[in-house]
Amino acid sequence: MATLDRFDILSAALKSAFITGFSGVVDPAPIEKGMQIMPSTARVEHMPWLSPTPAIARWLGHRRMPKIFNTLYRLENLAFDASFSISDDDVNDFQVEGWPRKAQELGKKAAIFPNRESLRMLNKAALQFPATGPVASPATDTTCWDGSQLFAPAAQPGALPTGAQHLYGTSSAAPTGGTDGGNVINFQAQTGTGTYKVVAVVTAAEYGIKPILWQNRMAAELRTDAGTPQADFKRETAWWVTLRGAVGFAYWWDVILVNVTNLPTVQEAQTIFGNVKSRFRTFGLPTVLASDTIERVHEQVTFTNKNLLLIVSTGLENIFDQVRTLSLIANTENPFQNKFDLTASGFLD
């Protein structure tokens, strides 16, 4: 058995290294711009308050008095973990610069895990509506505030109470089957091969909350069974972290999915981004009465790299980076320079 002194020294070193790794992630990842951290105190959180308030309209002698929509968005916290073990022989042979590096590595992974899980869940939501049309049995954990799928070409039946209008933008050239419309756009490049995804995220929280939710129930903490009879019996010491939380989604009108078929040129990427901007302009909030003027969500927004993020498949990163940074493309002024921020994710491949 390794001596208790060695366990004490190793435990102190690993816990210190874990904290260093966790707190050492100082530069926020681009995805964090679109994430809302939601503190949680229960196993399941209910969010009926996500329903938007009605638009202000002229007084006509009576109150337009809707209830805040009877949508009950619920988000259940999940447990996540990572662990490793060290044999007693390695504990006794412990070198100062060795094992703490693993704890520091784990601390960094714990710090960025909500970002990675958010990207994974965005891709899962995107997979519910590929270019070929919606899947037969959509996932139940990729819905947003009103019960509909985060990405959808049309309102979902039963998503809102009778009388509430879920107004999606529409495509002027929707193919048979309606797979293009709402916050789903399909684009086919003229040449090239492959399939790719672009997810556009408005990060400005115009209606009080950002589109991607990370519900934080329990932060990660490094634990160990060092010095216990169980560890002595196995001649092996375990180290682990557990955290609890969940990814959720707020408003569908703050995100757009583009399914791209074939590798686009830089000019075609410009067209894709132009289509994204135009589609954002079409989105409207639910109304109280059918006669109410539609409140367009993004009608007065100037999109820039401060409030709009594109998350792309890795194969599209260099192409969209040119759209983002170049002043001239094909000897023509590029109107989209600095109009969006950009990050690539292997989850979208």
ZINOR-V88393 format. One record per residue. RES is the residue in one small letter. SS is DSSP state (H for helix, E for strand, - for the rest). PSI is psi in degrees with one decimal (999 if undefined). D_FIRST is the distance of its C-alpha to the first C-alpha in Angstrom with 1 decimal. Layout:
res:ss:psi:d_first
RES:SS:PSI:D_FIRST
RES:SS:PSI:D_FIRST
//
This chain:
res:ss:psi:d_first
m:-:140.4:0.0
a:-:146.9:3.8
t:-:152.6:6.3
l:H:-33.8:8.8
d:H:-41.4:11.4
r:H:-39.1:10.3
f:H:-44.6:10.2
d:H:-44.1:13.6
i:H:-45.8:15.0
l:H:-42.7:14.3
s:H:-46.4:15.6
a:H:-40.7:18.7
a:H:-42.8:19.4
l:H:-40.6:19.2
k:H:-39.8:21.3
s:H:-41.3:23.8
a:H:-37.2:24.1
f:H:-45.6:24.7
i:H:-40.0:27.5
t:H:-44.1:28.9
g:H:-41.1:29.2
f:H:-44.6:30.7
s:H:-8.9:33.2
g:-:-6.8:34.0
v:-:92.4:36.1
v:-:-29.1:39.4
d:-:117.4:42.0
p:-:140.6:42.9
a:-:151.2:43.1
p:H:-37.3:46.7
i:H:-26.9:45.9
e:H:-23.3:45.1
k:H:-27.7:48.8
g:H:10.7:49.5
m:E:140.0:46.7
q:E:120.7:47.0
i:E:120.8:43.9
m:E:111.5:44.4
p:E:146.1:42.3
s:-:143.1:41.5
t:-:7.8:40.8
a:-:167.4:41.1
r:-:-37.7:39.8
v:E:131.9:43.2
e:E:138.3:45.7
h:E:137.2:49.4
m:-:62.3:51.7
p:H:-20.1:55.4
w:H:-5.5:56.2
l:H:-18.2:55.8
s:-:132.6:59.4
p:-:151.9:61.6
t:-:155.3:64.6
p:-:160.2:68.1
a:-:151.5:70.2
i:-:134.2:72.8
a:-:167.1:76.3
r:-:139.9:79.8
w:-:124.9:80.7
l:-:29.3:83.1
g:-:-1.2:83.8
h:-:156.1:80.7
r:-:135.7:76.9
r:-:94.3:74.9
m:-:76.4:72.2
p:-:155.4:69.4
k:-:150.7:66.2
i:-:127.7:63.2
f:-:139.3:62.6
n:-:44.8:60.9
t:-:137.8:58.0
l:-:84.4:54.6
y:-:125.6:52.0
r:E:144.2:48.6
l:E:115.4:45.2
e:E:131.1:42.1
n:-:140.8:38.8
l:E:158.7:36.1
a:E:139.1:32.4
f:E:149.4:30.7
d:E:165.0:27.1
a:E:149.8:24.9
s:E:161.2:21.2
f:E:164.3:18.5
s:E:155.3:14.9
i:E:130.0:12.4
s:E:155.1:9.7
d:H:-36.4:6.2
d:H:-40.4:8.0
d:H:-31.1:10.8
v:H:-44.7:9.3
n:H:-28.8:8.5
d:-:17.0:11.9
f:-:127.6:13.4
q:-:142.5:17.1
v:-:-40.2:19.4
e:-:2.0:21.9
g:-:-88.9:19.7
w:H:-32.0:18.0
p:H:-26.6:20.4
r:H:-33.9:23.2
k:H:-39.1:22.0
a:H:-38.0:22.0
q:H:-40.4:25.4
e:H:-43.0:26.6
l:H:-35.3:25.7
g:H:-41.7:27.5
k:H:-41.5:30.6
k:H:-38.5:30.6
a:H:-37.3:30.4
a:H:-39.0:33.3
i:H:0.2:35.6
f:H:-44.3:34.7
p:H:-34.6:37.8
n:H:-47.4:40.0
r:H:-39.4:38.6
e:H:-35.8:38.9
s:H:-43.2:42.4
l:H:-39.6:43.4
r:H:-42.6:42.0
m:H:-32.5:44.0
l:H:-43.1:47.1
n:H:-39.5:47.0
k:H:-40.4:46.5
a:H:-40.1:49.6
a:H:-34.2:51.5
l:-:-14.3:50.7
q:-:-19.4:52.7
f:E:72.8:55.9
p:E:177.1:56.0
a:-:-25.1:59.4
t:-:-7.3:60.3
g:E:169.2:60.3
p:E:149.8:58.0
v:-:158.5:55.4
a:-:-38.9:56.3
s:-:88.8:53.6
p:-:151.1:52.5
a:-:152.9:49.0
t:-:-9.2:48.9
d:-:17.8:46.5
t:-:24.4:48.7
t:E:167.0:51.5
c:-:-161.7:52.8
w:-:-32.7:54.5
d:-:9.1:57.4
g:-:-7.8:55.5
s:-:163.9:56.7
q:E:146.0:54.6
l:-:-44.5:53.8
f:-:122.6:55.8
a:-:141.4:58.9
p:-:-5.7:62.5
a:-:166.0:64.1
a:-:144.7:63.6
q:-:130.3:61.6
p:-:130.7:63.6
g:-:4.3:62.7
a:-:-34.5:60.5
l:-:158.9:62.8
p:-:159.7:65.2
t:-:131.8:68.8
g:-:-19.6:70.8
a:-:129.4:67.9
q:-:118.5:68.5
h:-:94.6:65.5
l:-:105.7:67.2
y:-:154.5:65.6
g:-:159.8:67.2
t:-:157.4:68.9
s:-:139.7:69.4
s:-:-11.0:72.9
a:-:52.3:72.1
a:-:127.2:69.7
p:-:168.0:69.5
t:-:133.9:70.1
g:-:-13.4:67.3
g:-:32.5:66.8
t:-:-8.6:63.5
d:-:121.5:64.6
g:E:176.8:65.3
g:-:-135.7:63.5
n:-:32.0:60.5
v:E:126.1:60.1
i:E:134.9:61.9
n:E:134.0:62.2
f:E:130.3:63.1
q:E:117.8:64.0
a:-:156.6:64.3
q:-:-34.1:67.1
t:-:-176.0:65.1
g:-:-176.7:61.6
t:-:173.0:59.0
g:-:168.7:55.9
t:E:144.3:55.2
y:E:168.2:53.8
k:E:147.3:53.4
v:E:128.2:54.3
v:E:117.7:53.3
a:E:131.7:55.3
v:E:120.6:54.0
v:E:123.7:56.1
t:-:7.9:53.7
a:-:-7.8:56.2
a:-:51.9:55.7
e:-:-29.6:59.4
y:-:34.1:59.2
g:-:-7.5:56.4
i:-:142.5:53.4
k:-:159.7:51.9
p:-:-26.5:51.8
i:E:125.9:48.1
l:E:133.3:46.1
w:E:111.9:42.4
q:E:112.2:41.6
n:E:102.4:38.7
r:E:-43.3:37.0
m:E:121.2:33.5
a:E:159.7:32.2
a:E:142.3:28.9
e:E:136.8:25.9
l:E:126.9:22.4
r:E:161.6:19.8
t:E:157.9:16.1
d:-:21.0:13.7
a:-:133.9:11.0
g:-:1.1:9.4
t:-:158.6:10.9
p:H:-33.8:10.3
q:H:-42.5:11.7
a:H:-37.5:9.2
d:H:-40.8:6.3
f:H:-40.9:9.0
k:H:-12.5:9.7
r:-:43.6:6.5
e:E:134.4:9.1
t:E:130.1:10.5
a:E:146.7:14.3
w:E:136.8:17.1
w:E:158.1:20.6
v:E:143.5:24.1
t:E:136.2:26.8
l:E:156.4:30.4
r:E:140.5:33.6
g:E:-171.5:37.1
a:E:150.6:39.9
v:E:134.4:42.5
g:E:178.1:46.1
f:E:138.0:49.6
a:-:-94.9:52.5
y:-:125.9:55.9
w:H:-25.8:56.9
w:H:-2.8:59.6
d:H:6.4:57.2
v:E:148.4:55.8
i:E:137.2:57.5
l:E:131.7:56.2
v:E:117.5:58.0
n:E:117.6:57.5
v:E:124.3:58.5
t:E:127.8:59.7
n:-:152.2:60.0
l:-:118.9:58.9
p:-:156.6:61.3
t:-:173.8:63.1
v:H:-39.6:62.9
q:H:-37.4:66.2
e:H:-33.4:65.1
a:H:-35.7:62.0
q:H:-43.2:64.5
t:H:-42.3:66.3
i:H:-47.6:63.0
f:H:-38.7:62.4
g:H:-39.9:66.0
n:H:-38.7:65.7
v:H:-48.9:62.6
k:H:-44.8:64.5
s:H:-39.6:67.5
r:H:-40.0:65.5
f:H:-35.4:63.8
r:H:-19.8:67.4
t:H:-13.7:68.3
f:-:138.6:65.8
g:E:157.6:67.1
l:-:157.6:65.9
p:-:145.5:66.8
t:-:161.2:70.1
v:-:-49.4:71.5
l:-:153.2:74.8
a:-:-25.6:75.9
s:-:-7.1:78.5
d:-:146.1:76.1
t:-:133.4:75.7
i:-:132.6:72.5
e:-:107.8:70.1
r:E:131.5:68.7
v:-:-46.9:65.1
h:-:24.8:65.1
e:-:-26.5:68.8
q:-:20.5:68.7
v:-:133.0:65.4
t:-:111.4:65.4
f:-:129.9:62.5
t:-:-179.0:60.7
n:-:-2.4:57.2
k:-:-21.4:56.5
n:-:6.1:56.9
l:E:125.1:56.6
l:E:130.9:53.5
l:E:126.2:53.7
i:E:121.6:50.5
v:E:158.2:51.2
s:-:151.1:49.8
t:H:-29.2:48.4
g:H:-13.8:51.5
l:H:-5.4:53.8
e:H:-50.6:52.1
n:H:-34.9:54.2
i:H:-48.8:57.4
f:H:-23.8:57.1
d:H:-32.3:55.9
q:H:-40.2:59.3
v:H:-35.3:61.1
r:H:-32.1:59.1
t:H:-27.5:59.7
l:-:141.2:62.9
s:-:-27.8:66.3
l:E:135.8:68.2
i:E:122.6:67.6
a:-:43.5:70.1
n:-:23.7:72.4
t:E:141.1:72.5
e:E:133.8:71.2
n:-:109.9:67.9
p:-:-7.8:68.3
f:-:9.7:64.6
q:-:129.3:63.2
n:-:23.6:60.6
k:-:-3.0:61.3
f:-:156.2:57.7
d:E:164.0:54.1
l:E:140.1:52.1
t:E:153.7:48.7
a:E:148.7:47.6
s:-:129.7:45.0
g:H:-19.6:43.6
f:H:-27.5:43.6
l:H:-0.9:47.4
d:-:999:47.5
//
